[in-house]
Amino acid sequence: MSTTHELLQEPPLAEHFDDLEQQHLSAQLGMWIFLATEALFFGGLFCAYTVYRRMHWIEFVVASRELNVAAGAINTAVLLTSSLTMALAVRAAKLRERRWLLIYLAITIVFGAVFLGIKAFEWSEDYERGLVPGSLFTFPFRPEFAGFAEIFFLLYFLMTGLHAIHLIIGIALVATVAGFCARHQYVAQGENLVEMTGLYWHFIDVIWVFLYPLLYLIDVHR
Amino acid sequence: MSVAIAPEERMARSYLTDGYNLKSWLLTTDHKRIGLLYMVSITLFFFVGGAAATILRLELMTPKGDLIETADAYNRMFTLHGVVMVWFFLIPSIPAVLGNFLVPVMIGARDMAFPKLNLLSWYIFMAGGIIVLATLIAGGVDTGWTFYVPFSSMFSNTFVVPAAAGVFIVGFSSILTGLNIIVTTHTMRCPGMTWDRLPLFVWAQYATSLIMVLATPVLAITVALLAAERIWGVGIFDPRLGGDPILFQHLFWFYSHPAVYIMILPGFGVVSEIIPCFARRPIFGYKFMAGALLAIAFLGFIVWGHHMFVSGQSMYAGFVFSIISFLVAIPSGIKVFNWTATLYKGSIRFDTPMLYALGFIGLFTIGGLTGLILASLAVDVHVHDTYFVVAHFHYIMVGGMVMAYLGGIHFWWPKLTGRMYSEWWGKLSALIVFFGFNLTFFPQFVLGYLGMPRRVYEYTEDYQILHIMSTLGASILAVGYLLPLSYLILSLWFGKHATGNPWSATGLEWQTTSPPPTHNFEETPVVTEAPYAYDPVVAEAEYRASLAEIEERPRVNHT
């Protein structure tokens, strides 16, 4: 689909910018700052996790063993691969390869959905085993640790839940961008959008890279 | 420096004549119009918060609870005052109104980097504001603006979750404003506007924005956790369920201490513009002034524990937080001394903005020095949670930030609206505000030192005389705030037309017309000299010429 004609096309320039470079730089810097705010948003949870993990180490280990490590590992692989396809989508946008761009974006969405599916399966498993904090919480395995294990599961649900919300937003964004690129004749129209969405997607991925060892692998190294 | 523009041309087109219907305002992406949208909204919130303050002060005139009859009602009232004033007036005041309007103009840009996000931030602000106002109408919250657990999570029977939701939402509006200002400052500067030529106002907005984007997300997750605990009944902070209430205070103050610098740094920026202009002298120590702003923003992130000296945090943590808090005095001292040094051998004029700026320096100094008293561990244990603390932060926030905001509004009013306000009324109300403010809050230092605790509505009769002084001052202060509201609004119809540069000030914003055209400049300006190129010798002649030019202008609009 890529033609010489299309290669000549430039992204659109908003009227308050002087040139494309300025526009691109602004978008990039803005996205990075936004990601910094996101990191601090999750930071509060990471902080709470660190404090409680230090205070209640044994309970956290016991609780962590109830998580499905295999499902978490598969999910990590799925999400890391989605970051690869996202990076390839950004590359395709830069090279103005419209077909590949759409293919990679579609694969990214599929991987994101697979991740959410596995996560939903894990959550339903947790629910059936009485690991959801609140009135339903029963910790039949080691009842003597139930009190602080509940805090572990609370943090687990909050952190993975917040991550899942971000992923759902990410999937919606990728789908919107893919739709935009499919409607427009020239890939250049959406080049910036693809790149910024890619940054967001990688951020979600990086958060998971921290969540997985912190929640699932607390004492696996022993 | 000033560019002569014929009056006919000046009146012909500006950002204000760009459209007159509601849609042209509500769907605008012009940073100047968004600034005005913010101005109208925060003025509304200021008077809501001010009304609550008035009721509190009237109640405190007598030792018995007679105007407000229950402690619960009093709790709700001061929470309303705090929440509205902090999140819906002080934090957006200078950044979202003057910052929005002026940062692009001052750096020679046509707009903010992200105009649509800018408009979105105002809608988010209004959504948060409406939720909070609805909460208040429904019955309010009684936790204080700090939402301390476990009271807020387990015991309070009021609308904590909706209020927290409003605060959560409004946080995103300040994140977006901050993000926009940072990116705009980095990428949108016109040719020649290097970092060391940036007006200090822009530096101040930049430093403030750094705090906004780095601290606000932590508040968001904190109130989200609070809401989760309340709705879900789980123990993140609840000690009975294994949670730690001190963690809430750490997370809360990790945001809220930097946030009190959100409520003062922009004021530094305004004062740094006004002082050189009315002293006709270049700012003393420009690089130190810019560096001090960044230093305060940085130090603001590592002193939060000084709010928690009596909370049960580690004593050694208390030592460290106390020492670092003292360090804040160094950049703050640099600022106060440099403003004062700027005045030296200047050709000083006491116009309305200058009165506010000079008032700011004095009141900020008192507020800052009493801050050092509070940063001392031993003394803080004595005056913690007393009126001493209340007086201290009101000296910073009201004596500092509100004075700076009013000074800035007066200084840039000709630029915002194209009209001059009444100088006589301006000076009068600046003096009333200064006098009323000191009468309101100085007695509170004494009250606090004598042991009057904050957040109580009944007290022993010994304290009454000081409370009466304070209430009297508050009513004078109220007059001082209502006056500008009236004469500034009247000036829109009856004020003289302003020239492009009525104060013969330096800075790019004064080189365009008043009010500026839609994209700020007819041609992209080029900066060739350092900021604040004032000269006290030629000042007088310039100033008289400018006044004479305004005097010749008609009061009514030609068009």
HADDOCK unambig.tbl for C-alpha pairs under 7 A between the chains (distance, minus, plus):
assign (segid A and resid 16 and name CA) (segid B and resid 110 and name CA) 5.31 0.50 0.50
assign (segid A and resid 16 and name CA) (segid B and resid 111 and name CA) 5.86 0.50 0.50
assign (segid A and resid 22 and name CA) (segid B and resid 187 and name CA) 6.30 0.50 0.50
assign (segid A and resid 26 and name CA) (segid B and resid 113 and name CA) 6.56 0.50 0.50
assign (segid A and resid 26 and name CA) (segid B and resid 183 and name CA) 5.98 0.50 0.50
assign (segid A and resid 26 and name CA) (segid B and resid 187 and name CA) 6.03 0.50 0.50
assign (segid A and resid 29 and name CA) (segid B and resid 183 and name CA) 6.37 0.50 0.50
assign (segid A and resid 30 and name CA) (segid B and resid 179 and name CA) 6.46 0.50 0.50
assign (segid A and resid 30 and name CA) (segid B and resid 183 and name CA) 5.96 0.50 0.50
assign (segid A and resid 33 and name CA) (segid B and resid 179 and name CA) 6.61 0.50 0.50
assign (segid A and resid 37 and name CA) (segid B and resid 213 and name CA) 5.73 0.50 0.50
assign (segid A and resid 37 and name CA) (segid B and resid 214 and name CA) 5.74 0.50 0.50
assign (segid A and resid 37 and name CA) (segid B and resid 217 and name CA) 5.79 0.50 0.50
assign (segid A and resid 38 and name CA) (segid B and resid 217 and name CA) 6.99 0.50 0.50
assign (segid A and resid 40 and name CA) (segid B and resid 214 and name CA) 6.72 0.50 0.50
assign (segid A and resid 40 and name CA) (segid B and resid 217 and name CA) 5.77 0.50 0.50
assign (segid A and resid 40 and name CA) (segid B and resid 218 and name CA) 5.91 0.50 0.50
assign (segid A and resid 41 and name CA) (segid B and resid 217 and name CA) 4.55 0.50 0.50
assign (segid A and resid 41 and name CA) (segid B and resid 218 and name CA) 5.27 0.50 0.50
assign (segid A and resid 41 and name CA) (segid B and resid 220 and name CA) 6.92 0.50 0.50
assign (segid A and resid 41 and name CA) (segid B and resid 221 and name CA) 5.75 0.50 0.50
assign (segid A and resid 44 and name CA) (segid B and resid 218 and name CA) 5.68 0.50 0.50
assign (segid A and resid 44 and name CA) (segid B and resid 221 and name CA) 6.07 0.50 0.50
assign (segid A and resid 44 and name CA) (segid B and resid 222 and name CA) 6.86 0.50 0.50
assign (segid A and resid 44 and name CA) (segid B and resid 251 and name CA) 6.90 0.50 0.50
assign (segid A and resid 133 and name CA) (segid B and resid 234 and name CA) 6.70 0.50 0.50
assign (segid A and resid 134 and name CA) (segid B and resid 232 and name CA) 6.29 0.50 0.50
assign (segid A and resid 134 and name CA) (segid B and resid 233 and name CA) 6.09 0.50 0.50
assign (segid A and resid 134 and name CA) (segid B and resid 234 and name CA) 5.48 0.50 0.50
assign (segid A and resid 147 and name CA) (segid B and resid 241 and name CA) 6.54 0.50 0.50
assign (segid A and resid 147 and name CA) (segid B and resid 242 and name CA) 6.72 0.50 0.50
assign (segid A and resid 148 and name CA) (segid B and resid 242 and name CA) 6.14 0.50 0.50
assign (segid A and resid 151 and name CA) (segid B and resid 235 and name CA) 6.83 0.50 0.50
assign (segid A and resid 151 and name CA) (segid B and resid 236 and name CA) 6.71 0.50 0.50
